Amino acid sequence: MTEPTVPASNPNAPDPSKPIVAKKGARTQFLSMVLVLEAFVILFGTIVAAKFVQVGHLNLSQTQVWTMCAVLMVLLIVASRMQKSPLGIYFGAVLQIPFLMTGRYMDMMYLVAVVFIAIWVASLWLGTKIDRERAAYDAAHPETAPNA
């Protein structure tokens, strides 16, 4: 049995028979993840808010609570799928406002929302930085750059 031979010149060179697949942008992945996690936070917060309505701590009906939160969850999920475009990033940023305003109904949501907004801003900044560094690396190493 023979072992596959690797050229001695560069053992880390990519296999020329396999196409190089482009990676998804880091910013797109980070921002999408944050929006989906926010949607889950809204889901769990809705369960708590529904209990608040039952015990009389919240002056809304069950229907109002579930409808408002369902709309926000759907918008967050839709925005997470739009993060490849500048309009999608803007839409996701605008949705941080209603996410923050959920604290009006449950005080702890202010803290949770501020933490997630900080993560959103960090994801936007770091994702852009990573994408820029990847592009610079690909420009400097065209033999390993994704086929565009």
C-alpha positions, 0 to 999 in steps of 0.5 A: 500500500502506497502513501499519497505523496505530497510535494516537498516544496510546500506541504501546506499547499491546497490540493489543485483538484479541489475548488477553493470555497469562499467563506461566509463573511464574519460580520454576516455570521456574527450579526445573524447569530446575535439577532437569532439569539435575541429572538430566543430571548424574546420567546423566553421573555414572552413566557415570563410576561404571560405569567405576569399577566396571569398574576396581574403584574402587567396591564396587558392581555395575553393576546397583546403580549403574545402578538407583540412578541411574536411580531418582534421575533419574526422581524428579528429572524427575518433581519437575521437572514438579511445581514448580507446587505447594508439594508439588512444591517440597518434593519437589524440595528433599528430592531435593537430599539424595540428590543430595548423597549421590552424593558418597559414591560419587564425591568430586567429586559433593559439590562438584557437588551443593553448587553445584547446591544453591546454584543451587536455593536461588538459583532459589527465592529469585529466582523468588519475587521475580520472581513477586512483582514481576510480580504487583505490576506486573500489579496496577498495570497491569491493562490489560496484565495477563494474562486470568485 
